[in-house]
Amino acid sequence: MNTDGTPSRAMAWLVCALIAAALYGNFYVYDSIGPVADLLQQQRGFADTQIGLLNAIYSLPNIVLILVGGVLVDRFGAARMTMITAAICFAGALLTALSPNFAGMAAGRLLFGIGAETFNIATLAAIADYFGAGTLAFAMGLGLSIGRLGSYSADMSPNWFATAYASGWQQPLLIAAAFGATSLAASLVYGLIDRRRTASAPPKPVAEKFVFRDLLHFRKAYWYLLALCVLWYSVILAFRSTFSIKYFQHVHGLDLGTAGEMNSYVFLAAVFATPAFGWLCDRVGRYAPFLAFGALLLPLALWTMTWPHANLWIGTALIGVSFSLVPAVMWPLTSRLLGPTRFGTGIGLMWVAQNAGIAGANLVAGWLNDRAGASAQNPAGYDAMMLFFGGASVIGAVCALLLWFSAGRRDQELAPTSHRPANAPA
Ligand SMILES: NCCCC[C@H](N)C(=O)NCC(=O)O
């Protein structure tokens, strides 16, 4: 700790490492359903609608709760909320793994979802507490990268924990709960470190009051960005985290281990490429064209995966670039577009809509598969799901292009404008 109460560099990087470890465990649990989807169907007779619901139910409470979560983080501080929400996530992961029936598993995923999105905001706020403007984006990118490593590990788990998978659906979910426990442990250590710092630090400035009227003043580019955020995350998370492994098994004849490995490369690419793309955009000073390019790759990737004798490497590589590029640009662009005083409100609204989209996409995709009787014996039954994901990703790409066109040639339009004077009453 420095003599003026600000954190030292070593302390800041230690906190970043702990937050990254906490995110790793959290993202592992989030992505633990996809690899057991086929086992849940075979051993417990779950329909695709139920499997979709296990991920949709993560998002459903957050259609409302994420705004409350943001306020709670401002009110009680990042450290306390990181610890509380990591504990809720662990309880949810344990309940999912131990439940004897679908209702119990769904309740576990609901509990996990209630904790996890607020946990995500708290971890961003935690990094913001310890890093200044010069290193903040890099530190946040690094945290997100390690989180993606958790997603990668979940997809690779059928290979790494082959004996657990051979024993059935439950042991892989118990392993996920163990990763949830490490996330909680890292959060608690961070909380202890933060308590020492806050004891001698100067008081934090009071957060600006949330004003709904402000939402009306967001410019057109923001609404294109919000639409892209909803559509792109809905497709990528409902497909990659819920149905893609099963799709690779049933449509392209891959075994579980190979299908999980194929899916995992998307996350592995993002571990390295997300901070690299962020750095590149900062250097070039352009955001909107990169975002449009990344968004266009998603429908292209999905299309290549529907080819009868598709080389899945092509689609995987294209999704890998999209999955690395879009988040690397989207969050810095959001902060650039809104400016610091509206960032919280803007991101809260984006995540409300994003969670509604992710829940809806999971439910619709599961329902489409069940309606068409999609299975290994009927691979054509997955066509409707792919058409749905393809259509949504095309509309998302159009929004990204509109954002680019409305941004002007050098992104000048994306600089924040002050609709609300700094001294205006809240
Ligand atoms: N952990 C998977 C869901 C994260 C959703 C969250 N609202 C979000 O958008 N995080 C940023 C990211 O790119 O994952």
The ligand as an SDF file (V2000), in Angstrom:
LIG
                    3D

 14 13  0  0  0  0  0  0  0  0999 V2000
  -20.3140  -15.7590  -18.1730 N   0  0  0  0  0  0  0  0  0  0  0  0
  -21.1340  -15.7770  -19.3040 C   0  0  0  0  0  0  0  0  0  0  0  0
  -22.2500  -14.7510  -19.3200 C   0  0  0  0  0  0  0  0  0  0  0  0
  -21.7010  -13.3400  -19.1760 C   0  0  0  0  0  0  0  0  0  0  0  0
  -22.7230  -12.3170  -19.5120 C   0  0  0  0  0  0  0  0  0  0  0  0
  -22.3090  -10.9180  -19.0710 C   0  0  0  0  0  0  0  0  0  0  0  0
  -23.4930  -10.0980  -18.9630 N   0  0  0  0  0  0  0  0  0  0  0  0
  -21.3720  -10.3180  -20.0870 C   0  0  0  0  0  0  0  0  0  0  0  0
  -21.7890   -9.7990  -21.0960 O   0  0  0  0  0  0  0  0  0  0  0  0
  -20.0790  -10.3850  -19.8270 N   0  0  0  0  0  0  0  0  0  0  0  0
  -19.0650   -9.9260  -20.7440 C   0  0  0  0  0  0  0  0  0  0  0  0
  -18.5290  -11.0670  -21.5900 C   0  0  0  0  0  0  0  0  0  0  0  0
  -18.0540  -10.7700  -22.7230 O   0  0  0  0  0  0  0  0  0  0  0  0
  -18.6080  -12.2340  -21.1810 O   0  0  0  0  0  0  0  0  0  0  0  0
  1  2  1  0
  2  3  1  0
  3  4  1  0
  4  5  1  0
  5  6  1  0
  6  7  1  0
  6  8  1  0
  8  9  2  0
  8 10  1  0
 10 11  1  0
 11 12  1  0
 12 13  2  0
 12 14  1  0
M  END
$$$$
